[in-house]
Amino acid sequence: MTEQKTANDAIFDLLILAGIDCSSFNVVSGDAGGNNRIDMVHAGSQTFVVKWYFSDARDKRDRLGTEWTFLEYAQKSGLESVPAALARHPSTPIALYEFIKGRKLEQSEIGIDEIKASARFLAEINRKGDRDFAKHLPMASEAYLNIQEHIDNVQRRFDRFEQVAEKYRSREGFSDLLSDLQNAWRSVQSSLVEAEQSGDIDILGKLEQAQLIISPSDFGFHNALKTDAGTLRFIDFEYAGWDDPAKTFADFFLQPTVDVPLAYFDCFAQEAGKEFPNLDKIIKRTKNLLPLFAIKWACIILNPFVPEWAARTKFANSDIDLRELQSKRLVAARDMIDKSHSLITL
């Protein structure tokens, strides 16, 4: 049996599970994501999305289960800004979703309306009445309950990166960037100690359940589509769940794919966090942790140098030129290092 025949059989199963007429359907390969493959399925006059989830013995995350559970919660809460989850395969890591006709936003299109729409989405999935029915949601990917755990997470990323660094030291610009990254990380750690000494943060203090946010995770305009009606709809929730609100707020502004100017931070925070009585503390915590998360993003940007990441990316897009991607990421990492320095004085 060919691979395509096997794939079509699995998609046929999904259409049956969703109650969709599949007497005639065809499959067209769509865009590859960072960790998954996308197929467009045309059945009669309808179009659907099939998402194939990456799995590997070195990566235990249940990407399909996490996204499916989050979308179920969002749909029960009455949100129309996410795709409908239609069917998941019982034995293959794939699922069928509503097709959203829309396009990715250009950098020049990011303005106050788009910021407010994104913030409203975050507020809507955290409505007080609905949060009570979200206890079954998992913790978001790399969700930590105190600042020390965030520090340890970044340090592990450093350690993993440095394990493969020797292989790339001859690459132009690599050694200088690694040295600058190490210096920036030391500056960030010093700034956190100073913030604790001034009483702004408590590095070891743990967040309670009521202080957590339900986070889409990997939240930003890179995972948003603008419809013909001009509304925003949001996609990709493989890492979603309960999280530190500071991480969710920071990542929205730091994700490097579509830059979000920090001038919008206060507007975003006030709208997104309006369901939280301790919003002032969340904002202070976020501003103190922004430099830390910038360093984390610099490490994430450099993931193409890490073998496990390269394997996931090859799964999603077998045609990718890894060396070219690495060169581009060195430039992007430099920008994030510079941003971390500027954020320390925010």
N, C-alpha and C positions, 0 to 999 in steps of 0.2 A: 504494500500500500504506500503511495507516495505521500510526502509531507503535506502537499496541498490538499490531497484527498482527506487526510486525517484532519487538517484544519477545517475544511468544509464540513466534515461530519460533526465536529464540535460546534461549529456555528449553527448548523442545522438543529442540533440539540437545543441550543439557546433559543432559537426562534420558536421551537415547539413549546419550551417551558414558558415563554412569554405570551403564548397564544397568538402568535403571528403567522399568517398564511405564508408558508415557505414552499409552496408548490413550484415556485420559480424565484430564485434569488441569485445574485452575483456579488462577488467580493472584490473590492478594490483596495489595494494597500494605501493607507493614509500616511500622515506625518509620524515619524518616530519620536517618541518622548525620550527623556533622559534615562528611564529605567524600564520602558515598556514599548510594545508595538501597538499600533492602531490600525484597524481595518474599517473601511466603510462598507456597510452591507445594504444593498438595494433589494428590497422585497416588494414587488408590485410597485406602487407609487410612493412607498415609504422608504426612508433612509434611517439607518441606525449605526451606532458605533460599537465595535467590538474591541475590547482592550485586553491585550495579552500581557500578563504580569510576569516580570522577571523573578526567577527563583534560583537560589544557589545555596549550597550547604554552608557557605561562609556567612550568609545573610539570612537570619532566621525571621525577619519581619514578614508578617502576613499582610502584604500590600493590598491584596484583593479584599480580605476580610475587613481591614481598617477602612478602606474607601466605602465599601458596601454599607457597613454599620453607620458611618457618618451620614451617608446620603439617605438612609432610612430615617435617621433622626431628623434630618433637615426637612424631608418630605412630610413627616408626621407633624412637624412644627409649622407646616403650611408655606414653606419657602419655595418660591418659584424661580429663584435665581441660581439653582443648581440643576444639572441634568437628572432626569428620572432614572432610577435603577430598575431595569426591567427583568433581568434574569442572570443568575450566576451558574456556571457549570459545576456539577457535583464532583467531578474528578479531574478537571483540567483548569489551570489558573487563568481563566478568561471570564469576562462578564459582558453583558449586553446593556447598552445605555441609550438614552434618547440622544438623537443628533441635534446639536444646537447650530443653527445657521448663523454664523457670525464671523468676525475677523479679529485678529489681534490688534491691539492699540499701538499706534506709533508714539514715539517719545514725545513728539510735539503736541499730542492730543491730551496729555496728562494735565488736568487743571482742577479747579476746586470742585466741580460737579463730579468728576470721576473719583476724587478723593472721598467726597461725602458718600457716594454710592458704595464704595468699598467699606467705609467705616460703618454704614448702616447695615450692611450684610453681616459684619462681625457682631454688631449689637443685636441683630435679629436672632442669630443662633445662640445668643446668651440671654434671651429673655427670661426673667425670673421664673415665670410659670412653667417654661419648657425645660429649664435646667434640672428641675426635679425628676424629669423623665430621661435624663441623660447619664445617670449613674453607671449604666452598663458600657458607656463609651470607654475605650482604652486610653491610657496615657499617650499623648502625642510622641512622635519620634524624638528622642533626645530631650524629653521633658524632665526637668530637674526641679526639686522643691527648695533648694537653697543655692546661694551664689557660689559656695565652694564647689558644688557639683558641676556648675557651669564652668568654673575654672579648671577642674579636673578633666572635663570633657575636651576643652580646647588643648590642654596639655597632652592628652592621648592622641589627638589629631597631629600635634607637633611630633610626638614620638613616632607615630606611624609614618609620617612624612619623612622624618630624618632617617628612618630605616632604609629608605630607597634613595636617599639624597646622593650618596656616593656615586651611584650609577649615572647621575646627570650633572655632576660638577663641571664637566667639560662643556656643557651647553652654555652658549653666550648669555650672560646676564643672570644665570641661575644662582651662582654662589653669592653674588652681591645681593640678590633679592632675599635669599635665605638668611643672610646676616642681618639685613634690615628688618626682616620679619621677626627674628629673634629679639632684636633691640626694641621693636615696637611692642612685643609681648611683655617684655620686662617693664616698659613704661606703663602699660595698661595695668599690670599687677600692682605696681606702686600706686597708681591713681586709685585703685580699689581700696588699698590699705588706708590711704589718706581719707577717702570718703567714709570709711568705717570709723576712723578716729574722730571725724567731725560729726558723727551721728547720723549721716545721710542714709547709710545702709547697715545691715547686719549680715555679715558674710555667712555665718553659720545658722542664722534663723530660718526655720522651715515655714513654707507657705501652708496654710490650712486649705482644706477642700473648697471652702467658700471663697477663698482668694484666687483660685485658679480660673482660667478662662477656657471655654470650649473653642479650640483653635482649628482652622482649616489646615494650618501648617503649610509651609512653603507658599505663603499667601502673598500675592502681589499681582501686578498687571500682566506678568508673563503667564499667569493662569486665569486670565479673564478674556471674555469674548464680548465684543460690542455687536449687538443685533441690528437688523435693519431698522427696528423701531427706536434705536438709540439707547436701549437699556444695556446694562452690564450683567452678564451671567458668568458664574465662576465654575472652574473645573479642577480636577486633579486633587484628590484628598487622600493619597496613599499614606500620609504621615499624620493625619488628623487625630485629634483627641484632646484630653485635658492637658493644659500647659500653663507655664508661667506667663502671665500677661505681658511682662516686660520683653520676653523673647518674641512673642507674637507681634507686638508693636514694633520692636526693633527690626525684625526680619522684613516687615512690610517696606521699610525704608532702605534697608541694606541689600536686599536681593539685587544682584548686579545686572539682571537681564533687561529690565526697564527701570531706569533710574527714577526715583521719587524724591523730589527736593525736600530737604528737612524743614524748609519754610512752612510746609503744610503740617508739621508734626502736631502742634497744639490743636489745630482744627480737627485732625483725624482722631486724636486721643479723646477729645471731648465728646465726639459723636460715637466713636466705637465703644467707649467705656461708660456711657451714660447709665448703664444698668448697675454699675459698681459704686457702692457708697464710699469706697476708699480710693477713688480715682486719683486724688492728689498724690497719694503714696505710690501708686502705680507709675505715674508720670515721673516722679523723682527717681524711682528705682530704674525705670527704663533709661533715663538720661545718663545715669551713672554706669549702666551696663552697655550702652551703645558701643563704646570703644572695644569692650570685650567681644561683643558679637561681630564687630567689624573684623577683628583678628580671626575669629572663627570662620567668617565668610572668606577671608583670604586663604585659609587652609582648604576650604571647600572648593574654591576656584582652582586650586592646585591639584585637585583630585585626579586629573588625567595622568599624573605621575605615579598614582597608586594602582597596583595590578588589579585589585578587586573592582575598583571603579571602572577601569578600562574594560573588564569583562562584561559588566552590565551595559556599558555604552555600545559595545560591539553587538550585544544581543538586540538592542533597540535599533541600531543603525550599522549594518555590517560594512557600509561603504565609507565610514568615517576615516579621515586621515588623522591619526592620533598625534603624529609629530607636529603637524600644522596646528592642531588644537592646543597642544602644549605650549607652543610659541605664543599663541593669542592669550592664553591664560596667564602667562608670565606678565604680560602687560596689564591685564585686568587685576591681577593680584597686587601689582605695584600701586594701582589706583586705590585699592581697598586699604592698603597699608597707610597711604597718605591720608585717607579718610579717618582712619583710627586715630592718628595724631590730632587732627582737627577736632574730633569729637571729645577728646579728653578735656578740652576747655569749653565745651558746650554749656 
